[in-house]
Amino acid sequence: MSEHTSEVFDSLNPATGDVVGTYPIDSDEQVREAVALAQHAAAWWDEIGFAGRRELLLQWRSVLTRRIQQIADLVHRETGKPHGDALLEAGLAVDHIDWAAKHAPKVLGRQKVGSGLLMANQVSTVEYKPLGVIGVIGPWNYPVFTPMGSIAYALAAGNAVVFKPSEYTPGVGRWLVDTFTEVAQGAPVLQLVTGFGETGNALCRSGVDKLAFTGSAATGRKVMAACAETLTPVVIEAGGKDALIVDEDADLSAAAEAALWGGMSNAGQTCIGTERVYVHERVFDPFMDELLDRARAVRPGYDDGGLYGPATMPSQLGIIREHIEDAIARGGSVVLGGDDAVGERYVQPTIITHVPEDSLAVTQETFGPTLVVNPVTSMDEAVDRTNATAYGLAGAVFGRKNAEGIARRIRSGMTSVNSVISFAAVPTLPFGGVGESGFGRIHGPDGLREFTYPKAVTVQRMKPPLALTTFDRDRKTEGLFAKLLTVLYGGSSTLPRR
């Protein structure tokens, strides 16, 4: 890719305003250059096979592990999140690289499948082939873990990747690409482009074979529209409005701790975090006591004592303030924080109860350290309220007797029982949502297959007993075919009659 560009931009530490690094604003031409390099490298990456890719990906995993403090410090400076949270994020990404590299052959390799009685003379196989070059547009809130769910799985499946990190975290993207290129001995299998929306738009139109995007639903629609011009398929992860349900037999201490961490960690800037809590009315008061006892000890800050950092994207502060003010104006009761909780960089922990279900804080993604906690008369009501949203990403249920059954009724791609966001750390599980939360999956076998196409092959091992696909077919053959169908499928239905 060309080293020359006419414009640059700075990556700023959101806690201090200091410049972390300066990066190019890549033009349409430079993006196409990167894709062309990736296309050339993709042929070699495919040719070295599962074994060759596994070896290099596991080397990359080891480099990231040995230098994990380095990448955690960079995430800390570019996002403002605590160093420990950055370390956790990077560690989970390492685990996903390991799983994808080791399991790609079994999930994607050639497998024999049954041919059925009608085609018993055929040997049938299916395998999953790489698409070519995958474009990845990553977010700023988890700049290692989230894009790695696409990057590592696409690479393990045999694709090259062109990665555009968020303009708020370009240094993290540069670090990831550089460390992989080091392992790949300079091969441009993983390419970086940096810039703003125009650069992302150029990547959508650059000729990549698929594009994976994480961000807001509004930007996701723009990505889809741009990709539609060239029929480029997309994977969209577009946020959520996740709820945590607390049943009357729940461990209230564990539920309160999980709700607080799910809502406040990373300054609430977590797509799969908790924004709404529905608590059975019989345990609402003791749950609130547990929640407030813990919440009063939570303090934001960039220092070692800060449990979460500033708003990484300053424009989000206005949205958070609007949601809090709207909830209060509609009759919500502030039990912590409130309308003065939003500062110039930080938002203090805010908890509001008895908030009307049509308020902004209930219906729209707040993406801040706030919780709406409402009592419900039953778990049926809790499920109904949880599902009364256009989003459908994740959620959690706390309880004993009925918790798993409740979880299965929630309209979302992922739900945890008696914990929060555990599914994201399980490499075998698919990650993604429905509705306004997007479509397609990363992680697990589904995540590997997401970046491939299935290739089906049949090999005739003997002449067919009935020659059906020929102009020499006669009426006798057709009659035998009809009789065979009757024997196989002409029986009465096994479904019970009404």
Helices and strands as residue ranges (DSSP letters): E 8-12, E 19-24, H 28-47, H 49-66, H 68-79, H 83-108, E 111-113, E 122-130, E 133-137, H 145-156, E 160-164, H 170-183, E 190-192, H 197-204, E 210-214, H 217-228, E 234-237, E 243-246, H 252-264, G 265-268, E 276-280, G 281-283, H 284-295, H 316-329, E 333-336, E 350-353, H 360-363, E 370-376, H 379-387, E 395-398, H 403-409, E 416-417, G 422-425, G 435-437, E 438-439, H 444-449, E 452-460, H 475-489
